[in-house]
Amino acid sequence: MKALLMTTESRWIWPFELTEKLGEGGMGVVYRARYVGNDREVALKLLPDDVAQNATILARFEREMEVLKQLRHPNIVHCFGGVCKTKQRFYAMELVEGGTLADELRKKGRYSWDKVIEMGMQMCAGLGYAHEQGVIHRDVKPGNFLIGKNGQLKLADFGLATISSGQKITKAGKTVGTFYYMAPEQIRGKPPVSARTDLYALGCVLFELLTGNPPYMGNHPAETLQKHVEAPIPHVATRMLDCPAALDALIVDLLAKNPEARPASAAIVAKRLEAIALPSRGTVADVDHQAVTPSSDNFFLKAALGSAPAVALGPAIQSTVRMDSDEEIPTSPAGALRTQQSLIIAIIILAVFLIEACFAYRSASFRLEKIEAAWREKLSGTDSGERQQAVATLLSFDQLSQKTVTAAGQLLERPEPEARKAGLKLLGKPWPQSSRFAEIALRLQKADPEQDIRYQASEFANAIKNEPEQSSSGFWTRLILWLAIIAGTAIYLNQEALLKRKS
């Protein structure tokens, strides 16, 4: 459906006539526009005045225009130039009508492996050229590949890009990017990002195109980030049976946690993709890459194809298989004793499993606490862009620690309006203990000079009226209940066995 046309007052940014709003994001608004010189249609990216007040966003907008002006490649969106001065910040680029690869993926669900290889080679061409110019994209994802005529892919959105010779906008150790495609070094903030950071994201994109989902998906962004850093590398072949082994191996290499273990360049990745696409070349031994050793993940694929080794069943399982429905349950004392012993062993195993689950839960909680602490640091920092990203991430958490809630409350006392807005937004979920800041919010509601903040403070006051009770002991309560049930069952079975022996 067509977007609404611009109003008469705002439809001109000379020499362009804005005809349709195509999209909007944190880095600006994109319009369909007509260049009056030759009636050519272009895409015009505009940074509104209110957004331009954010120094970080303004610097990234200027950097994106600078980067695109120096890149000339058929697989990178072409920039015609623009203006970046007071009250006029925009640039024009080619209009790509086919939408994004993310849009197409949502419609199709997934792509065949040969189509993914074709698209992957185009991605490598664009990324490889950018890397040769010293540009690292840092936000490679399906949504940043536009689809042009005849299926040609064009890499766009260089707002987070870095230039090797340029001044850095993001501070060392800071996290920027999109959760599903971020390399471990982007999440940790070290080592510095490089071309191999983009190749990790490329591996995530290829994985998603083949399977329909990114390689790592958590219940919230923090869990997804944790999986990028710690979880084993998944194999496409376990989800897509017809995926060539060489393509599966390439994606595993791209998803290596250590940047040095990934392919050295996009050109090498393209050569490996080309080798897989050529039926006459059965292997890719002549291409520089690391060998992939067999793993247990391949067992399920082999089993499905009938080539997995036979697995011998233990005596207990074999006897269970041989039993038919008419076989009597043993009622002799010896038989009852054996039954009781088997059940007690099963109960002990279940108890051990529950205890192991308890320790796993605590370990995962500790790792999530570390991730939360990193976002809490960004929340309390001075970079407004990073603070907004921290608020969005922390809002996706199921629960926050008292330290993070306190940090959000401290933002309400900050002089910057943006910081006070961020604090109110995060506290308004609401969290347990959010009500501690009701008095400060009431003061903001009555006296803050910013109308938006007064409104947010009022919304916050309404939200905390029904603040939930803090319940951090639910997991332990359930664990104790299960252990009590197990103990009770064991005692009951023991008594039953004793009665049978007496009879």
N, C-alpha and C positions, 0 to 999 in steps of 0.2 A: 504494500500500500504506500502511496506517495506521501511524503511528509508535507506538512503545511507550508505554504509559500511564505516568504518573508513579508513583513509589513512594509508599507511604502517608505516610512521614515528610516528603516534600517537596511534596505535592500541594496544600497550602493556603497562599495569601497573602491573608489576609483583606482584603476580603470576596469573594475570588475562589477558586474551586476549579480548579486546573490539571488538565486532562484529557488533553492530548496535546502533544507537542513538535513544532512545525511547522518550525522552522528555527533556524540558529545562524550567527552571523557575528562579525566583530571588534567590532561595536557592541552586542552583546547576544544574548539568546536569546528567541525568540518562541514562545509557547504558545497553544493553544486553551484558553479558560477559560470558566467559568460564573460569572456574577454572581449571588450568592445572593439578592439583593434581589428579582429578578424572573425568574430562570433564563435570562436572556439570554446567548447565546454571544458572546464577544468575543475579540479577539486581544490578548494581554498580553505586552508587551515588558519583559524583566527584565534588569538588569545584575548579573551575579554578583559576589560580594564580591571574588574574586581579580582580576577585570577592572577593578573600580572603583578598585583601587589606582593605576591609570594615570590621572594627573591630566588628560591630554588627552582620553582616552576618556570620563572622567566628565563633563568640561565639555561635550563634544559630545552626550552623552546628555541632559544637562540642557537644552542648547540645542535639541535636537530636540523635547523635550517642550514647551518654551516656544513654539517656532515653531508646532507643530501645534495647540496650544490656541488660538492666535489666528487660525487659518485655517479658514474655514467655506465650503466650495465642493463641489459635487457631483463634481468631478473631482480632488479631493484627499481622501485617506483621513482620516476623522473621528476625532479624539482625544477621549475622554470625561474625561480627567484622570488624575492619578497622584500618586505620592509619591516624593520624592527626599530621603531623610534616612539617617542611619547604619543600615546593615544592611537597608535597605528602599528599593530604587530600582526603580520600575516605573511603567508607565503603560498604560492600556487604550485600545484603538482598535477601530474597527469591523472585524468579521471579513469579509474578502472571499474568497469561496470559489473563484473561477475561476482561481487561480494567477497567474503573471506573464506579461507579453507575451513575455518571452524564452522561457518554456516553450512557448508556442503557436508562436512563430516556429521553434523547433527542430523541431516536429512538421510544420508546413506548408512550411517552406523559404523561402517568400516570399509576399507578398500582391499582389493586383491593385491597380492605381494608384487606382481609385475607392475601394477599401476603405482604402487608406493615407491618402487625403484625408480620409475620414470620421474615422479615428483621429487624424490630425494636427490636425484642428479641435478635438477634445476635449483633446488635449495643450496646444494653444495656450490654451484656456479656463482650464485649471488653472494653467499657467505664468503667463499674463497676470495672473490674480488674485493669485498669490503675489508677482509683481513689483510690482503696485500697492500691496501691503502692505509693500514694502521688503525682501522675502525673495528671495534668490538661491539656487537649489537646489544648484548646483555638481556634481551627480552624476546628471544626466539620462541614462538608458539604459533599454533594454527591460526589464531586470530590476527596475526601480523603478516600473513601471506595473503595477498590479494590475487584473485583469479582473473586474468585478462583473456584476450581472444585466443581461441584454440587451446584453452587450458594452460596458458603460460602463467607461471607463478611469479609474483613480484613481492619482494620483501619490503615492508613498510615500517613506520613508527620507530624512528631512531632516537626517540626522546631520552632513552636511558643509555645511549651509545657513548663510548669513550674513544678518544683519539690518543694514540700512544704518545704523541708529542704535545698534547694539549693539557691545559690545567684541569685538574679533577674537580668535579662538582660534588660527588659523593665522598664523604670522609672515609679514611681508612677504617676497615672493620665494620662498615655499615652495610646493611642488607637492602638490596633493591632487586626487583624482578617479579615474576609471576610464580606462585607457589608450586604448581604442578611441573614446572620446567626448570627449576633453579638447581644449579650445580652445588655440591657440598661446599665448595670454596666461596660461593656467593652467600650461603647461609651463615657460614662461620665468620666471613669477612677476611679470611686468609686461606691459602696464599692469594696474592693478587689475581684478579680475573685476567684471562687471556683468551686467545682464539679457541682454546680447548674448552673453555667455559661455554661458548656458543655450540661447540660440537656435542657437549653433554645434553644441552637443550634439544639439539637436533635428534639425538638418540631418543629422547622422550617423545618428540613429535612423531618419529617413525614408528615407535612402539604404539602410540595412540592410533595412528592411521591404520595399522594392521589389526589391532585388537578392539578398537572402539573406546578404550580407556587409557589414561596415562599410566606409566609403570607404578607410580606410588599414589595412593589415595587414602587419606585419613578421614576421620570423622570431623576434623576441623583443621585449619591451616597449620597449626603448631604440630599436629601429629603427622601431617604430610611432610613438613620440613624435617622432622625427626627421621622419617623413613628414608628420605634422600640421603641423610648423613649415615644412618646405621643399618638399614634393612638390607638383606641379601638382594642381589640383582636378579630380577625375574627374567624368565625366558619367554620369548614370543611363542616358541614351539609348543609350550604346554597349553597355550590357548588357541593356537592356530595350527592345525595339524599339517597343512600343506605348505607351511613356511619353509623355504630352503634353509638347510643347516648353516650355510655360509652367511645368510642374511641374519639369522638368529645370533650367530657369533659376532657379526659386526655390531649389532645393537648392544650386545653385552659389553663389547670393547668401548663403545661410546659412553656407556653408563658407568664406567669405572669410577670408583670414589676418588682415586688418586689421579689428578690431571695428567701426570706423566705416563700413566698406563693407557690413556686414550690415544687414538690415531693422532699423528702430529699435525695434520692439516686437513682442510676440506677437500683438497685435491686428492689425497690418499683415500678418503672416504668415497669420493666419486669413482675412483679407479676400482675399488672393491665392489661398488654397486654395478658398475659396467661389467665386471667379470661375472657377477652372479646372473646378469641379464643375458649373457651370451651362452647359448646351449652348448656350443662347441668347446667351451672351457669349463671342465668339470670341477676344477679347484681354483683357488685364488692363492696358491703358494708363491707365485711370483710377485705378489703385492705385499708391501711392508705392513704386517700386522702381527699381533701376538696370537699364538695358538690358544685354543680354548679346550680345556680338558673336560672329559665327560663328567657329568654330575648326576645326582639322584633325580634331578628335575626331569631328565630324559626318560626315566623309567616308565612314566605314565604314557608317554608318546609311544615307546616301544611296545608296551602292553596293548595299546589300542591297535597297533599295526600287526600284532601277533609275533613280534620278534623278541619280546622280553624273556629272560630266563625263567624256567619253571621254578615255582616256589613250593617247597614241601610243607605240608600241613603237619603240625604237631599232633601227638597221640590224642590229646584232649579234644582238639578240634576235629580230628578224624572220627573219634567216637561220637561226637555230637552230630556230625554229618550222617553217620550210619544209623542213628536212632530214627525209628519211625514213630508215628503218632500214637500207636497202640502199645508201645513199650511201657511197662510199669515202672513207676518211681520206686527205688529200693526202700524197703521198710524195715529191713533187719537192722540190729544195732550197729553192725559194722558199716552197712550202707549209709545209715543215718549219720554216723560219725564222719564218713567221707564227705557227705553232702554238707554237713555243718562246717567242716574244715575248709571246703572250697568256698563257701559263702563268706567265712571270716577272712580268708585271704583276699577275696574280692573287695570286702569292706576296707581292709587295710590299704589296698591299692588305691581305692577311691579317696581315703583319708590323705594318703601321701600326695595324690594329685591335687586335692584342695589346698594343701599346705604349699605345694609348689606354685599353684596359681596365686596364692597370697603373696609369696615372695616376688613373683613376676609382676603382680599389680604394683607392689611397692617400688620395684625397680623402674617400671614405666612411669610411675608418678614422679619419681626423682628426676628422670630425664625431662619430663614435661615441665617440672619446676625450673630446671635450668633454662629451657626455652622461654618460659614465661619471664624469667629474670632478664633475659636479653631484650625482650620487647618492652619490659618495664623501664629499662635504661633509655630506650629510644623515646618512650612516652615522656620521660622527665627531661629530655634533652632540649636543645635550642632549635633544631631543624624542624620546622613546621610540617614539611612534607613527610618526614619520617614519623613524626608524631601522629599524623593522620593515618599512616599505614599501620602503626602500632595499635591505634584505637580500633581499626577495622579487624585486625587479627585477634586482639584480646576479646572483642565482642563475640567472637566465634567460640570461645572457650566455654565449657560447661560450668566451670567454677574458677574463681580467682582467689589468690592468697590475700591475706590481710595487708601485706606489704604493697601489692599492686593497687588494691582499693584505696589505700592511704595515699599512694602516689597520684592517683586520679583526683582525690580530694584536694591535694596540694595545688593542683593546677587551677582550682577555683580562686586561689589567692594571687595568681600570676597577673602581671600588668597587661600582658598581650591578650587582646580579645580572642584570638584564635585558640590560645591555650585554655582559656576559661570555657570556650565552646567544646573543646575536646574533652575536658574533664566532665562536663555535664552530660555529654553524649555517652561516655563510657559508664558513668555512674547510673545512668537512667535505665539500665537493663531490667530491673535493678539487681544488685548483688546483696548477699547478706552483709550487714554492717554499712551499707550505703547510707542508712538513715543517720549515721554519725555526722553527716555533712548537711543535714536538713537546715540547720540554722544559717550556715553560710549561703546555701541556695536561696533561702528566704531573703537574706540581705541583698543578694544579686537581683532577685525578682523585683525588689522595691527600688533599688538605687543604681543598678548598673547603667552606664550611659548608652550601652548598645541594646537596641530593641530586640534583636535576635536572642541575645543572652537572657534578657528578662523573660522572654517567652520560653526558652529552653529551661530556665530555672523553675518556671511554673509547671512545665511538663514533668520535670524531675520530682517536684514536690508531690504531684499526683501519683507518680509511679511508685514511690516508696511507701505509700499508704498501705499497700498490700504486699509489703516486702516478705519474702518467704523466710521461714525459720531455717537457720543454718543446720545442715544435716551432713556432717562429715563422717559419721560413724555407721552409715548404712551398710557399707561393705563388710565391716567387722561384725555387725549384728547378724548379717546373713551367714557369714562364715561360722560363727559360734553356733547358730541354729543348725546348720548342716552337720557340724561335728557332733552336736547333741543327738541328732537323729541317727547318725551312724552308730554312736555309742549305745543308744537305746536298742537299735536293731540287733547289734551284736549280743547284748545281754539277753534279749528275747530268744534269739536263735540258740544260744547256749542253754537256756532253761528248757527249750523244746527238746533239744538233743538229750539232756539228762532224763527227762520224763520218758522218752522213747526207750532209752537204755534200761530204765527201771521196769518198763512194761514188757 
